[in-house]
Amino acid sequence: MPNKAAIFAGCAPAIMTPCDADGQPDFDELVRVAQLLIAKGMKAVIWAGSMGGWPNLSVEGRKEGVRRLVEAGIPVIVGTGHQNPLVSVEFAKHANQVGAAGLMVIPRQSSRVACEPAQYEHFSAILEAAGEMPCVIYNSKYYGFEVRAGLFFRLRDRFKNLVGFKEFCGAEALFYAATNITSGDDDLILAVGVDTAVCYGYLNCGATGAITGIGNILPEQVLYMIKLCEWAASGVEGASHARRLALELEEAFGVLAKYDEGPDLVLYYKYLMVLAGFDKFEHSLIPTDKLSNSQKLHAQSQYNQFLHWWADWEGRPFCETHIQLI
């Protein structure tokens, strides 16, 4: 793995933004939780991507959060999403200035979204502002624009700090990225961007990175799944057993991972954080954003079901004996 892309290898949670009842960010808690996740074995944290609630944070608040994370010694990959593309460039410059570990580059939003020349200029401006910072493009049809191979390599020809592709939209999109963009180039990384497709990405598409939502709440279990996938993909002794265990673990995540696909993903994962003992995630940046009582009961049931399964799973002793997380 080349040094520039190394920060995107392994697993990084897209961390959420704790806040008070009025929606004011709690940066002390943001840093504390990020430190705990790094201590568990996460490679870096993503902030503020979609899980950080970037549309609902002020420009200065986002800069403050990035600065605080960097000053705490946390490898942070900064999301560039904003309705104004000029502000996205400003975020890239700021991340570079304060010493962030990398950028997750989000397509232009709000205006000229479907215009490829405008998107090319948007990506170019951010990649240039990033300097030497490694960057991946965050690809998702939900942003209204999908980056295809032609555009990616036009950018790659100009900007060698573009080191990879984060794909959010599941198996079919990962397959396209693997077969048309990242395979055959050791200088490029493919990162799985949705929790329901981690095993598929690692085992069938050559992915070497994962950006996770449920990993905020269950970091140990997610890291074991990824380590098992890496083992299975390596083809060394025990690979078939590792593959079976990885798929069992992914299936057990089931619904908890599926929350990552829906519009209420942040609300679900904040609620699960509260169930896991992190009370400062009770509130949303927009105070009226809340799960229904039915949604909460479903999430609580699925979370408890998984914890009971994990305590009884025959693969757990194998993981704890054979896999080093940190």
N, C-alpha and C positions, 0 to 999 in steps of 0.2 A: 504494500500500500504506500503510495507516494506521500511525502510529508504534508503536502498541501491538502490532500483529501482525507487525511487520517482523522481529523476532528469529526467527520461525518460517519466514520466506521463505528460499528457497535450500536449501542442504544442511547437515545437521548429523549427525555420526556419533553413534550411541549407543555411548559408549566403554566398554571392559571394564576390569576392576580387576586390575592386576598384583599378584602376591603371591608370597611365598616358599613353600618346600616344606611348611610347616605351615599355609598358608592365611592368613597375616598380610598385610594389604594393604601395598603399597609406594606411598605417596602421592607420593613424589618422582618416581617413574616415571610415575604417573598424570598429574601436572602436565606432565612433560616431553613425553609423547606428545600430550597435549591441545594444548600449544603448537605442536608440529610440525604438527598437523592444521589449526589456525587459520592457521599460516603458509602452508599449501598452498592456502588459500582457503575453508575451511569457515566457515560463518556463526557457529556455536556448537557446543558439545558437549552431549550428554545424559548425565547421571549422577545417580543410579544408577537407570536403568530396568532392563529385563530383561537387557540386555547387561552391565550393571554387576554383576549377580548380587545384586540387592537382598535376596532372602530369606536370603542367606547372610552378610550383613554386620550388624554390631552397629549399634544406633541411634547411638551415639557415633561409631563409625567412619564412618558415612554423613555425619554432620554435619561431621566432620573433613575428609573428602574434599571436600565442598562448599566449606567455608571455605578450604581450600588452593587450590582452583581459582579461586575469586573473588579471593583475595588476589594470585594470579599474573596477574590482569587478563584471565582467560579468560571469555568469555560462556558461562555454564553454565545449562542448563535442567534443573531438578531433578525427578526422578521421585518421586512421593509414595507408591508402593506399600508396603504393610505389612499384616501379618495383623491388627493392631489399628488400627481406624480413628482412634482418638485419637492414635496415634503419627503417622499420615499428616498429621493437622492440625498436629502438632508440627513435622514436616518443613517444612510450608508456612510456618509462622511463622519458623522458623530461616532458611529460604531468603530470606525477605523481610528479615529483620534483617541478614543478612550481605551483601545486595546481589546476589543471583542475578538472572539476566536473565529468567527465566520458569519456569513450572511445567508439567510433563506430568502431568496428574491422572488417576490410575488408580482404577478402581472399587473399592468396598469389597470386601474379601476375607474368606474364612473363615466369617463368620456373616452370615445374612440376605442372601446374595449375590443371590438371585433376587427380592428384595423391592424393587420400585421406590420406594416411600416411603422405605425405609432408604437406598437409593442416592441419592435426592434430597437427603436430609439430609446424607449423607456428602459429596457434591460441594459442597453449600452451605457446609458448615463449612470445607472446604479453600479454596474461592474467597474466602470472607470473610477467612480468615487470611492469604491472599496479598496483601491490600491492593491496591496499584496494579500489582502484577506481572502481566504478561500470562500467560494460561493456555490450554492446549489440553487437551481430553479425549482420553485414549488409549483408543480403542475397539477391542476385540478379543473375539471370542466365546470365546477361550481363557481369559479371566478369569471366565467364567461369567455374564457379564451384558453385553448389548448396549444401548448408548444409542441410542434412536430420536429422531426429530425432535421429538416432543411434549415429552419430558423435556429435551432440549437447549434448546429455546426457553423453557421454564419457567425454567431456570437463567439463560439469557441475559437474560431480562427483569429479573432481579434483579441480575446481576453483569456489568457491562460489561467487566470484565477477562477474561471468557471470550471469547477471540478466534478460536477455531478448533477443528478436529477432526482428530485423527491417526487414520487408519484403517489397521489392520494386515491385514485379512482379504481382500485381493485385489480383483479387478476388480468382482465383483458388489457387494461392500460399498462400494467407492469410488463406484460408480455411484449407489447409494442415497444416500450422503452428499452427492454433488454435486447430485442432483436434488431432494433434500428438505431440505438444510441449508445448504450453503455458496454455491450459485449465486445470483446476483442481489443479493448483499450484499457490497459492497466492504470492509466492516469485518470480514469473516470470512475465514479462511484454511483451505484443505484441505491437509493434509500426508499424503503417502504414507508408510505405516509399514512396508512390506515391500519388499525389494529386487527382487522379481520383478514388481512392478506399477508401477514408476516411469514408464515411457513411457506406459502406459495412463492413469495418473492425470493426467499433464501434458497429454497430447494429447486425451483424451476426457472428462476430468472437471474441467478447470480448476484442477488442483492447482498450487500455487505453492511448495510446500515438500516436502522429502523427509528422512526420518530413516532413516539407512542403517547396515547392519552391515558389508557388504563395503567400504564407504568408509573404514573404518579401515585396511584393508590396501592398497587401491588408490584413494586419494583423488583423484589426478589424473584417472584414467579415469572415475570416477563423476561428478566435476564436469564433465568434458567432455560426458558423456551428458546431464546435466541442462541444461547451457547449450544443447546442440543441441535438446533438447525445448522450451526456452523460445523459441528461435529459430523452431522449426517452428510452435509455437502462436501466434506473433505474426503470422504471415501476411505478413511483409515479404519483400523480394526474397531468394531463396535458401532460403525456408522448406521447399520440397519436398525439396531436397537435404539440408538439415539433418535432416528427418524420416527420410529413408532411412538416413543415417549413425547417427542415434540408435538406430534399431531394429536395425541391424547390431551396434552396440556392446552393446546390451542382450542380444541373442541370444548374443554371444560370452561374456558373463558367465555365462550359462546356469546350470550347476550351482553355481558359486560363490555366485550370488544365491539359489539354491534352498535352500542351507543355512539361510538366514534364516527359512525356514518351519517348520523342524523343532525338536524338543526339545533337540537337541545343538548348537544354533546357537552358543552361547558357546564350547563346546569346539572346534568347527570354526574359528571366527574367532580364537581364541587360538592354535591350532596354525598357522594361516596367518600370524599375526603373527610367530611364531617363524621360519617360513620366510622372512619378509620381513626378518629381522634383529633382531627385538625379543625377545631371549632371556628377559627378565623376565616374559614372558607364558606361560612353559612350564607353570606350575602353576595349579591351580584352588583356589578358596576352600574347597571340600570336597575334600581331597586324593585321595579315591578316585574322583572324577569324572574319567574319562579316555576318550579315543577308543580304539577297538580298533585293532590294527595295520592291518587292512583299511581302516578308515575313514581312517586317516592316509595310506595309500598312494593311496587314491582322491583325497583332497584335494590331495595333492602333485602327482599327475598332472594334475588339472584346473587347478591354479594354474600349473604350468609350461606347459601347453597354451595357456592364456590369454596368458601373457607372450610366447610365441613368436608367437601370432596378432597381438598388439598391435604387436610390432616390425615386422611385415610388412604391417599393415593400411594400405590405400590412403587411408583417411580420416584417419589420424593427422597427416600434414603439413597437411591442411586445417584440422584443429582447432588445431594449434599456430600456424598463420598467422592464423586468423580469430577465435579466441576467447581472450579475456583472462580468466584464472581469478581473479586477485586484483584 
